Amino acid sequence: NSPLGTPEKDTAVMLEKQINAAGGIKGKKIQIIVYDTESDETKAVTFAKKLLEQDKVLVIVGPSSTGESLALVNTITTAQTPLISVAASARIVTPVNEKKWIFKTPQSDVLAVDEVYAYLKSKGWTKVALLTSSGGFGATGKAVLEPAAPGAGITIVAAESFGDQDTDMTAQLTKIKGSGAQALIVWGTNPGPAIIAKNAKQLNLGLPILNSHGVANKKFIELGGDAVEGVVFPAGKLLLADKLPDSDPQKAVLVKYRDNFQTEYGRSADTFGGHAYDAITMVAKALEKSGADKSKLRDELEKTTGFIGTGGIFNMSTSDHNGLGKGSFVMVQIKGGVWAPAQ
């Protein structure tokens, strides 16, 4: 998950510098400690305990993946320390009464599935095949895709899976080719989806490919090359910031973050770094009111409303620890090796 975690880490370092240069939080500088879990759930738990027991942190932002985030639920609940995950599954924050210390900033897979199915219906494609990662993000995505299909008028004619470390998905795609599907939905994070796009091109699969929001960064294009041309996926508005009307309340925030990141690192910002931007900025605002008190900080995070972030406009509550709704996504298509509004 380094294509997710690296921009998140870099965003955190950039924000630490910016916040402290502006005087910190009520005159106190913040310190952001970063550990690399290497996409390993066991290491995620080990480092979370280190942050809690040795570093004595007030709040944890991360991890980058759904599986790692779910692995931390018991640790965070026992420690009664707020955690803002930067992973997507709705399961990370539901049910809220069991996960009162946990929040997340990425748009939920439930919203992503709604957008994907609406796009399919707009094209008249009702028979689809699924190819989902067996990891946490893919498994929870599949758990949303399958039950939501009938209500959206979608029939799933094939359902295959792949491992996050797999390097060839030709066998699964061969089965899908003979399934009668009109479109293929791939649910996972890189490199798997890029490999699938290459395998599909080699096989002459001949199906339109839709992906999840797990591929919403340049790494997907770099890994997939011309094989990802035409791929459609839901993403936060950051990828199309310049194409938004000036009246969009998110545009100024998106452009500022994008330009700051480009200036700081000499490369493009993406939606994953944006998830960390939203989380850390939200924490900074809450700390202004709570001070260095974990319980009060949790309460202030839960009271966050009207917060304009890169992922949408957040309205947290006692029953919603993600706070995003319909309209947080746009449908994006890769055209000429760059992002464009989906057609």
C-alpha positions as CSV (number, residue, x, y, z in Angstrom):
1,N,0.0,0.0,0.0
2,S,2.9,2.4,-0.4
3,P,1.1,4.2,-3.3
4,L,-1.4,5.2,-0.5
5,G,0.9,5.6,2.5
6,T,3.7,7.6,0.9
7,P,1.5,10.6,-0.1
8,E,-0.2,10.4,3.3
9,K,3.1,10.5,5.1
10,D,4.4,13.3,3.0
11,T,1.2,15.3,3.6
12,A,1.5,14.8,7.3
13,V,5.1,16.1,7.3
14,M,4.1,19.1,5.2
15,L,1.2,19.9,7.5
16,E,3.4,19.6,10.6
17,K,5.7,22.2,9.1
18,Q,2.9,24.5,8.1
19,I,1.0,24.3,11.4
20,N,4.1,25.0,13.5
21,A,5.3,27.8,11.2
22,A,1.9,29.4,11.8
23,G,2.3,29.2,15.6
24,G,1.1,25.7,16.3
25,I,-2.1,24.9,18.3
26,K,-2.6,27.7,20.8
27,G,1.1,28.4,20.8
28,K,2.1,24.8,21.2
29,K,4.0,23.1,18.4
30,I,2.7,19.7,17.2
31,Q,4.8,16.6,16.7
32,I,3.8,14.0,14.1
33,I,5.5,10.6,14.5
34,V,5.4,8.4,11.5
35,Y,5.9,4.6,11.5
36,D,5.8,2.4,8.3
37,T,3.6,-0.7,8.8
38,E,4.8,-2.1,5.5
39,S,1.1,-3.0,4.9
40,D,1.4,-5.7,7.6
41,E,-1.5,-5.9,10.1
42,T,0.6,-7.3,12.8
43,K,3.1,-4.5,12.5
44,A,0.2,-2.0,12.4
45,V,-0.9,-3.3,15.9
46,T,2.7,-3.3,17.2
47,F,3.3,0.3,16.1
48,A,0.0,1.5,17.4
49,K,0.9,0.1,20.8
50,K,4.2,1.8,20.6
51,L,2.5,5.2,19.7
52,L,0.1,4.7,22.6
53,E,2.4,3.3,25.3
54,Q,5.8,4.9,24.5
55,D,5.2,7.9,22.5
56,K,2.1,8.9,24.5
57,V,0.2,10.3,21.5
58,L,-3.1,12.1,21.7
59,V,-4.4,10.8,18.4
60,I,-3.5,8.3,15.6
61,V,-4.0,9.1,11.9
62,G,-4.0,5.9,9.8
63,P,-3.4,3.2,8.8
64,S,-3.7,3.2,5.0
65,S,-5.5,0.0,4.5
66,T,-8.9,-1.4,5.6
67,G,-7.4,-4.7,7.0
68,E,-4.9,-2.8,9.1
69,S,-7.5,-0.4,10.4
70,L,-9.8,-3.2,11.4
71,A,-6.9,-5.0,13.2
72,L,-6.6,-1.9,15.4
73,V,-10.1,-1.7,16.7
74,N,-9.5,-3.6,20.0
75,T,-6.2,-1.8,20.7
76,I,-7.8,1.7,20.1
77,T,-10.9,0.9,22.1
78,T,-8.9,-0.4,25.1
79,A,-6.6,2.7,25.0
80,Q,-9.5,5.1,24.6
81,T,-7.5,7.2,22.1
82,P,-9.0,8.7,19.0
83,L,-8.0,7.2,15.7
84,I,-8.8,8.6,12.2
85,S,-8.3,5.9,9.6
86,V,-7.4,6.8,6.1
87,A,-8.8,3.6,4.7
88,A,-12.2,3.3,3.0
89,S,-14.4,0.5,4.2
90,A,-17.5,1.5,6.1
91,R,-16.9,-1.4,8.5
92,I,-14.0,0.6,10.0
93,V,-16.5,3.0,11.7
94,T,-19.6,0.8,12.0
95,P,-21.4,0.2,14.2
96,V,-20.5,3.5,15.9
97,N,-21.5,2.3,19.3
98,E,-18.8,-0.3,19.2
99,K,-16.2,2.0,17.6
100,K,-16.8,5.3,19.4
101,W,-13.0,6.2,19.3
102,I,-12.6,5.5,15.6
103,F,-13.3,7.9,12.7
104,K,-12.2,7.9,9.0
105,T,-11.8,10.5,6.2
106,P,-12.0,8.5,2.9
107,Q,-15.4,8.2,1.3
108,S,-17.0,4.8,2.1
109,D,-17.1,1.9,-0.2
110,V,-20.9,2.1,0.1
111,L,-20.9,5.5,-1.7
112,A,-18.4,4.2,-4.3
113,V,-20.6,1.2,-5.1
114,D,-23.6,3.5,-5.6
115,E,-21.6,5.7,-8.1
116,V,-20.3,2.7,-10.0
117,Y,-23.7,1.1,-10.3
118,A,-25.3,4.4,-11.4
119,Y,-22.7,4.7,-14.1
120,L,-23.3,1.2,-15.3
121,K,-27.0,1.8,-15.5
122,S,-26.5,5.0,-17.4
123,K,-24.7,2.9,-20.0
124,G,-27.3,0.2,-20.1
125,W,-24.8,-2.4,-18.8
126,T,-26.7,-4.7,-16.3
127,K,-24.7,-7.9,-16.4
128,V,-21.3,-7.5,-14.7
129,A,-18.4,-9.6,-13.5
130,L,-16.5,-8.9,-10.3
131,L,-12.8,-9.3,-9.7
132,T,-12.0,-8.3,-6.1
133,S,-9.0,-8.4,-3.9
134,S,-9.0,-11.1,-1.2
135,G,-7.5,-8.5,1.2
136,G,-9.5,-6.3,3.5
137,F,-10.4,-3.5,1.0
138,G,-11.5,-6.0,-1.7
139,A,-13.4,-8.3,0.7
140,T,-15.4,-5.5,2.3
141,G,-16.0,-4.0,-1.2
142,K,-17.4,-7.3,-2.4
143,A,-19.6,-7.5,0.7
144,V,-21.2,-4.2,-0.5
145,L,-21.2,-4.9,-4.2
146,E,-23.1,-8.2,-4.1
147,P,-26.1,-7.3,-1.8
148,A,-26.5,-3.9,-3.5
149,A,-26.6,-5.3,-7.0
150,P,-30.3,-6.4,-7.2
151,G,-31.6,-3.1,-5.9
152,A,-29.6,-1.3,-8.6
153,G,-30.9,-3.5,-11.4
154,I,-27.5,-5.2,-11.7
155,T,-26.9,-9.0,-12.2
156,I,-23.5,-10.4,-11.2
157,V,-22.7,-13.1,-13.7
158,A,-19.2,-14.0,-12.4
159,A,-17.3,-13.3,-9.2
160,E,-13.6,-14.0,-9.0
161,S,-10.9,-12.9,-6.6
162,F,-7.1,-12.2,-6.6
163,G,-4.4,-11.9,-3.9
164,D,-2.8,-8.6,-3.2
165,Q,0.6,-10.1,-4.1
166,D,-0.6,-12.0,-7.2
167,T,1.3,-11.2,-10.4
168,D,-1.1,-12.7,-13.0
169,M,-4.9,-12.8,-13.2
170,T,-5.2,-14.4,-16.6
171,A,-7.1,-17.5,-15.2
172,Q,-9.8,-15.4,-13.5
173,L,-10.2,-13.1,-16.6
174,T,-10.5,-16.1,-18.9
175,K,-13.5,-17.3,-16.8
176,I,-15.0,-13.8,-16.9
177,K,-14.5,-13.6,-20.7
178,G,-17.0,-16.5,-21.1
179,S,-19.5,-15.3,-18.5
180,G,-21.7,-13.1,-20.7
181,A,-20.7,-10.0,-18.7
182,Q,-21.1,-6.6,-20.3
183,A,-18.6,-4.9,-17.9
184,L,-15.9,-5.8,-15.4
185,I,-15.7,-4.3,-11.9
186,V,-12.2,-4.5,-10.3
187,W,-12.0,-3.8,-6.6
188,G,-8.5,-3.4,-5.0
189,T,-5.5,-1.2,-4.6
190,N,-2.3,-1.3,-6.7
191,P,-0.5,-3.1,-8.1
192,G,-3.3,-5.7,-8.6
193,P,-5.7,-3.6,-10.6
194,A,-3.0,-2.4,-13.0
195,I,-1.9,-6.0,-13.6
196,I,-5.5,-6.9,-14.3
197,A,-5.8,-4.2,-16.9
198,K,-2.6,-5.4,-18.6
199,N,-3.8,-9.1,-18.5
200,A,-7.2,-8.0,-19.9
201,K,-5.6,-6.2,-22.8
202,Q,-3.4,-9.3,-23.6
203,L,-6.5,-11.5,-23.5
204,N,-8.5,-9.1,-25.7
205,L,-11.2,-9.2,-23.0
206,G,-13.2,-6.6,-24.8
207,L,-15.1,-5.4,-21.7
208,P,-15.3,-1.9,-20.3
209,I,-13.4,-1.9,-16.9
210,L,-14.6,0.0,-13.9
211,N,-12.4,0.2,-10.8
212,S,-12.9,1.3,-7.2
213,H,-11.5,4.5,-5.7
214,G,-8.5,2.4,-4.6
215,V,-6.7,3.3,-7.9
216,A,-7.2,7.1,-7.7
217,N,-3.5,8.1,-8.1
218,K,-0.9,8.4,-10.8
219,K,0.7,5.0,-9.7
220,F,-2.2,3.2,-11.5
221,I,-1.4,5.0,-14.7
222,E,2.4,4.4,-14.3
223,L,1.9,0.7,-13.6
224,G,-0.8,0.1,-16.2
225,G,0.5,2.2,-19.1
226,D,-1.8,2.2,-22.1
227,A,-3.7,-0.8,-20.7
228,V,-5.6,1.5,-18.3
229,E,-6.7,3.8,-21.1
230,G,-10.5,4.2,-20.8
231,V,-10.8,2.7,-17.3
232,V,-13.5,4.4,-15.2
233,F,-13.6,4.8,-11.4
234,P,-15.1,7.0,-8.6
235,A,-12.7,9.4,-6.9
236,G,-12.7,12.5,-4.8
237,K,-12.8,15.8,-6.6
238,L,-9.1,16.5,-6.3
239,L,-8.2,14.7,-9.5
240,L,-10.5,17.1,-11.4
241,A,-10.0,20.3,-9.3
242,D,-9.4,22.6,-12.3
243,K,-12.6,21.4,-14.0
244,L,-14.8,22.3,-11.0
245,P,-16.9,25.5,-11.1
246,D,-15.6,28.3,-8.9
247,S,-18.9,28.0,-7.0
248,D,-18.0,24.5,-5.7
249,P,-17.1,25.0,-2.0
250,Q,-14.3,22.4,-2.2
251,K,-12.5,24.0,-5.1
252,A,-10.3,26.5,-3.1
253,V,-9.3,23.8,-0.6
254,L,-8.5,21.3,-3.3
255,V,-6.4,23.8,-5.3
256,K,-4.5,25.0,-2.2
257,Y,-3.6,21.5,-1.1
258,R,-2.7,20.4,-4.6
259,D,-0.4,23.4,-5.2
260,N,1.2,23.2,-1.8
261,F,2.0,19.5,-2.3
262,Q,3.4,20.1,-5.8
263,T,5.6,23.0,-4.4
264,E,6.8,20.9,-1.5
265,Y,7.6,17.7,-3.3
266,G,7.7,18.4,-7.0
267,R,5.1,15.8,-7.9
268,S,1.3,15.7,-8.1
269,A,-0.9,15.4,-5.1
270,D,-3.6,12.6,-5.1
271,T,-6.7,11.7,-3.2
272,F,-4.8,9.4,-0.8
273,G,-2.6,12.3,0.5
274,G,-5.9,14.2,0.7
275,H,-7.3,11.8,3.2
276,A,-4.4,12.5,5.5
277,Y,-4.8,16.3,4.9
278,D,-8.4,16.1,5.9
279,A,-7.7,14.0,9.0
280,I,-4.8,16.1,10.3
281,T,-6.5,19.4,9.6
282,M,-9.6,18.1,11.3
283,V,-7.5,17.2,14.4
284,A,-5.9,20.6,14.4
285,K,-9.3,22.3,14.5
286,A,-10.6,20.0,17.2
287,L,-7.4,20.5,19.3
288,E,-8.1,24.3,19.3
289,K,-11.2,23.5,21.4
290,S,-10.2,20.3,23.3
291,G,-6.7,20.9,24.3
292,A,-4.5,17.9,25.2
293,D,-7.4,15.8,26.5
294,K,-8.1,12.6,24.5
295,S,-11.7,12.3,25.6
296,K,-12.5,15.9,24.8
297,L,-10.7,15.6,21.5
298,R,-12.8,12.6,20.6
299,D,-15.9,14.6,21.4
300,E,-14.8,17.6,19.3
301,L,-14.1,15.3,16.3
302,E,-17.6,13.9,16.7
303,K,-19.0,17.4,16.6
304,T,-17.2,18.3,13.3
305,T,-19.8,19.7,10.9
306,G,-19.5,21.8,7.7
307,F,-15.8,20.9,7.5
308,I,-14.7,21.4,3.9
309,G,-12.0,18.9,3.1
310,T,-10.5,17.3,0.0
311,G,-12.8,14.3,0.3
312,G,-16.0,16.3,0.6
313,I,-17.9,18.3,3.2
314,F,-17.7,16.4,6.5
315,N,-20.6,16.3,9.0
316,M,-19.7,13.9,11.8
317,S,-22.3,12.9,14.4
318,T,-22.9,10.4,17.2
319,S,-24.2,8.0,14.5
320,D,-21.7,8.8,11.6
321,H,-18.0,8.8,12.1
322,N,-17.2,9.4,8.4
323,G,-19.6,12.3,7.8
324,L,-19.6,12.2,4.0
325,G,-22.6,11.6,1.7
326,K,-23.7,11.5,-1.9
327,G,-21.8,14.1,-4.0
328,S,-18.4,13.3,-2.4
329,F,-17.3,11.4,-5.5
330,V,-17.0,12.2,-9.2
331,M,-16.6,9.6,-11.9
332,V,-13.2,9.8,-13.6
333,Q,-11.9,8.2,-16.8
334,I,-8.3,7.8,-18.0
335,K,-7.9,9.5,-21.4
336,G,-4.6,10.0,-23.0
337,G,-2.8,8.9,-19.8
338,V,-4.5,11.6,-17.7
339,W,-7.7,12.0,-15.7
340,A,-10.8,13.3,-17.3
341,P,-14.5,13.4,-16.4
342,A,-16.0,10.0,-17.3
343,Q,-18.1,9.9,-20.4
